[in-house]
Amino acid sequence: MAEVQSFDNLLACRNLLKASIDNSTALALALDKTGPRIAELDQKLTFLEMAIRPGGSKNCTFAAVRDHISLALGPSAAVLKILDSIRELEKSLLSDSLPHSDIFSYISTIKQFEDAIKFLTANCNLAIQWLEGVIQFLEGNSVADDRYISKVKRSVAILEELQATGEQAGRNGELLSGAFAKLEISFKQILTESSVPLGFTDSSSPSTAKQANNAALPLPGPILRKLQAIVEKLNTGNRTNSCISVFIEVRSLNAKNSLRALDLDYLENAVEEYDDVQHMEGCIHEWSKHMEFMVKCVLESEHMLCNEVFGSLASGAWTGCFAKIAVESGILLFLRFGMSIAETKKSPTKLLHLLNIFSVLETLRMDFNKLFGGESCNEIKTMTRDLVTKVVNGASEIFWELPLQVELERRSSPPSDGGVPRLVSFVTDYCNRLLDDNYRPILTQVLRIHQGWKYEKYEEGLVTNQIYSIVREIAVNLDAWSKAYERKALSYIFMMNNHCYFTSLKGTKLGNLMGDSWLNAHGNYNEYYSALYLRETWGKILASLTQDNPDSSPKMRLMAFNEAFDDMYKKQLNWVVIDESLRNKMHKLVVQALVPAYTSYLQKYRVVVEHRSDVFYTVQSLETMLNTLFKAKQVKYTSSTIGSHLTGEQRNAVIDQFRFTLTAM
């Protein structure tokens, strides 16, 4: 409203200026007519010689005044024409409709208005200079009365006021500020209507690369050119701050919407809620996919868009704009999740978790350097650097401690049923995972980095040597545990189970590392302990039948055998042989060792047996009972799927036990 009133005043000034110019023109004509009359008087009054000279001087003065007035008329007339143009441009800029439908025309109108204002002030300045010259001539030669000089001075004052108004309008006056405000509103509307969330694609899908490439063009070309034109225009008036704020708000919201469908609640949950190992592994797996989508697709899009829209600004504001969008979108939340895993208590599974996190960070390393390399992203860079440091140090520390942790488990008790200790199956499965192609290269790289930080040379074969050390400690543990059993027969069953278990590692990463000679040696030990078991148990019972004892009758020997069999059977009822093929083999060996001799004895002393058939086992019942031995109450282990036999609770128990020894150091 104030702008309109200002131009109404300018219009009044224009009318007054026009009248002054008309008067100046009349004065110039009058001066032209006065000159000859003075010359005529000078010719007639020749006797006044002193008067002739002033008469000539006045004639020259009149001519000079006329020239100054003529020179002032051009700029003054231009001012009048410019005022008319400004009035028309003002109507376009004050239109109630928003300009986003034809943004380029509106920006062109603003530029014309700015140019007109500059032209106005320039012509006002020129006209003022010439009119001031007229005033000086008139006042210095007394060729006009004070009333005329006052009007010329008034014209100068009007032009000065007009010049000052134009200069203010050129420096973001109310009208120009209103036009810029419309551009800002249009910028937000265009950006909001064109911002569409990205759809998530699993990183394992072949379309991921295509999706990442599409991130380079997050908005259509025509839309992008409109935004660029608005920013460039606003930049001429130092009005880009509002656009940058709007851009951060709209694009941050769009990025959040792109991530909304991913169910990222796990990022904010406390680590204590992930005590279940499988749940933790699942969350880290989801994190890896979501992190890759966040960086390669969402933030890559925003990085490109910030550069395209604000890259022309000399201040480099686009990098700061992107940094704020990245933070608002939640990149720090992703990094904090990794940090929370890195800060958990030490455990063997934590090493695998850290390697998974490092793998993701290494995959995205080039992207991180590209997106967050500027000073504006220092917070992101610092947190990323801290995360990498914690991951590398934590993983290396756990890896170097593994043999010692296995040694510390030597104090624990072996399974009461003679089976494979859960720690043994866990550690062998763990070693297989470390040697797998998914982990071994990552582990090697982590150790290489860690050695480099300590200015130590990395030695090839470091990983395999450490695995050898772990296996050696397991072997020592088995020897110690076998000696903890009170019954030798159970210790033999224990060693049979474990040697058979190691033999079943053939074809695995650990088995291939240890070699055929190592595997064959365990097979031989299995045979060795099988023979010891048979001799210690059923061999002693069988001796009561086969050995001649003159002090005992056949009936007494048969009763002694049955009693010894009952006792042995009850003792071994809860013993297990894990591997099915080994169990079948042991059934066969025991039956072959016992049943034929028992059958022969019964046939030899048939009369005695017939009189006491209710006391002695039949051959069939004896064989049936032997075939029920070594069977676990429930399936605990399967050699075909190493490590998968552990239930969630069992695995957590092993990890908790291992974690205790790790953290106790």
Protein Blocks (a to p, Z undefined) as FASTA:
>chain_A
ZZmmmmmmmmmmmmmmmmmmmmmmmmmmmmmmmmmmmmmmmmmmmmlmmlmmmmmmmmmm
mmmmmmmmmmmmmmmmmmmmmmmmmmmmmmmmmpmbdcklmmmlmmmmmmmmmmmmmmmm
mmmmmmmmmmmmmmmmmmmnopacfklmmmmmmmmmmmmmmmmmmmmmmnopaklmmmmm
mmmmmmmmmmmmmpccdddddfkbmklmmmmmmmmmmbcfklmmmmmmmmmmmmmnopam
mmmmmmmmmmmmmmmmmmmmnopmlmmpcfklmmplklmmmmmmmmmmmmmmmmmmmmmm
mmmmmmmmmmmpmnlmmmmmmmmmmmmnopmmmmmmmmmmmmmccdfklmmmmmmmmmmm
mmmmmmmmmmmmpmklmmmmmmmmmmmmmmmmmmmmmmmmmmmmmmmmmmpccdfklpac
fklmmmmmmmmmmmpmklmmmmmmmmmmmmmmnopacdehklmmmmmmmmmmmmmmmmmm
mmmpmblklmmmmmmmmmmmmmmmgoiaklmmnommlmmmmmmmmmmmmmmmmmmmmmmm
mmmmmpccfkbcfklmmmmmmmmmmmmmmmmmmgccfblmlmmmmmmmmmmmmmmmmmmm
mmmmmmlmmmmmmlpccfklmmmmmmmgoiafbdfbdfklghjlpcfklmmmmmmmmmmm
mmmZZ
